Amino acid sequence: MAAPQKGRRQTGAPGKPGRTLILFLIAMIALVGGMFGAGELTPRLGIDLAGGTTITLKAKSSPGQANAVNETNMNTAVGIIERRVNGLGVQEAEVQTQGSDNIIVNIPKGTNSQQAREQVGTTAQLYFRPVVTLGPGDPAAQQPPPDANPTPSAGSSESPSPSGSDKPKETASPSGDNAPSPSETTQGRPLTEDLKADATPTPSGSPSDEPSPSPSEPATPPTDPATEKLQADFAALDCTNEKVRGALGDNAKPDQPTLACGENDGVWEKYILGPAEVGGKDVDDANATINQQTGQWIVQMDFTGGGSKKFQAITSKLSQQQPPQNQFAIVLDGEVVSAPSVRQTLSANAEISGNFTQESAQDLGNILSYGALPLTFQEETVTTVTAALGGEQLHAGLIAGAIGLALVIIYLVLYYRGLAMIAIVSLLASAAMTYAIMTLLGPGIGFALNLPAVCGAIVAIGITADSFIVYFERIRDEIREGRTLRPAVERAWPRARRTILVSDFVSFLAAAVLFTVTVGKVQGFAFTLGLTTVLDVVVVFFFTKPIMTLVARTKFFSGGGSWSGLDPKRLGAKPPLRRTRRLGAPTDPKEA
């Protein structure tokens, strides 16, 4: 009979369970210590648990760009929207594509969440257009009141003359020494912004001595049906109607005049705007800051090289016009977000000043910086979850998890008795590692625990318990064959290990496929399921197996008591097998 080779461990040998167990405990302590070191003691909660807003945006091709909705433009839009939202100081916002033409924006509940939601919906192209005509946005306000006796504008009976307003309180300038004269106001409304050079301006020449058209008249008299139609649409435009405002930018083309609406001190105004002279891509950067001389909030803009040339050319023309033809409308989603007047030729650097608060200045700077998107988006759905509702969902999820865990423990205690304690300790170790890893993944990769992720953790309880059951049943099978506990533990492990690995591989593969082909909250379920499946292998190999090897040496389990769960009589064990005689040996003494 050949002797076993030295240095090669026999199948089922116990190895060094104490060392393996110590390494596992060190890893667990390191994870928990990392939680306290990072100052993160609870997992980051998703919108459905902590509260927040989920917005679904559907991409649409701009006029003349039939194939604009593609992967490249969608990824570009995701990056711009994400920078726009995070530029407001909103942390943990998620922006991702869904399918080929949808973008999902998750905005957690926070100080600036409402402000971010308003800017997320503003996702169309950004254009700088010269103002041709300006009028009140409410058709009912176009007729002057009987006692106002304003001077009617030449060629138009629907809007008052700039100089005929009897409301001096509305013509006061918001910018101190740079206050416009009454002739610089438009339609009885003050110019709320003033666009001027940030550096030394280029001389713009003297204004033309010829009288300019009235603000209520177009810069060029209508000479073709298209212009006449634009004037008729302008007269009938009601900017107080939200649906009408929302549809203005749908068919607007950059190289053609268009209608637009804008809000000025809470009052809607309507515009006829000329073709776009500068696009949003021509703005290199824009920031809100405080003017050190006046103490007012302003927005500073920097243009690209090509944008600087375009901006200089158009401002040179506008600075020689009279209001409102000297105004430059910043248009986003068919809405005028700002219409500053131009008084001098501007170049690469400019600033917008006026009645800005910190919030409004930051909003405008953020729009100017990140407003140029390659696509137009329509807001499909908006789902808002309050913190109270999220807390109720989390509470319900925790109750469901506790019920599931309790049922598993009851089953283990009734069926496995003493072995159930090993399973319970292993479940607690798995739960501790899962909690610590989820907490650290929050600041690490932005992982947020949502309700589907909680469901994935609950499902993982059954997967982890199944691994213990496989191992315990293999041990009991060995005991039924007549072996004692210590060799039964070691001989059962290779077969149980193979089954556990195959089972966990199938679960992990399903989680990986689900994570790859889905988006949004379902990915949370898949991620948690995959994470807990990997941790199940770690816990069974480096905790449950060493623990089982150690407890097999104790009298309580090795003695096979009725409460150990390993009683040979209860398991129907066979009597010990006699040693088999050598093959070919005589069986009858007389034959020897």
Secondary structure as UniProt FT lines:
FT   TURN            6..7
FT   TURN            11..12
FT   HELIX           17..38
FT   HELIX           47..50
FT   STRAND          52..60
FT   TURN            63..64
FT   TURN            66..67
FT   HELIX           71..86
FT   TURN            87..89
FT   STRAND          94..98
FT   TURN            99..101
FT   STRAND          102..108
FT   TURN            111..112
FT   HELIX           113..120
FT   STRAND          126..136
FT   HELIX           139..141
FT   TURN            146..148
FT   TURN            154..155
FT   TURN            162..163
FT   HELIX           168..170
FT   HELIX           176..178
FT   HELIX           182..184
FT   TURN            187..188
FT   STRAND          193..197
FT   TURN            215..216
FT   HELIX           225..236
FT   TURN            239..240
FT   HELIX           242..247
FT   TURN            248..249
FT   TURN            254..255
FT   STRAND          258..264
FT   TURN            265..266
FT   STRAND          267..273
FT   STRAND          278..279
FT   HELIX           280..282
FT   STRAND          283..290
FT   TURN            292..294
FT   STRAND          297..303
FT   HELIX           305..318
FT   TURN            319..320
FT   TURN            323..326
FT   STRAND          327..332
FT   TURN            333..334
FT   STRAND          335..338
FT   STRAND          341..342
FT   STRAND          349..354
FT   HELIX           358..370
FT   STRAND          376..385
FT   HELIX           387..416
FT   TURN            417..418
FT   HELIX           419..445
FT   HELIX           451..480
FT   TURN            481..482
FT   HELIX           485..517
FT   HELIX           521..539
FT   HELIX           540..544
FT   HELIX           545..551
FT   TURN            552..553
FT   HELIX           555..558
FT   TURN            559..560
FT   TURN            562..565
FT   HELIX           568..571
FT   TURN            583..584
FT   HELIX           589..591
//
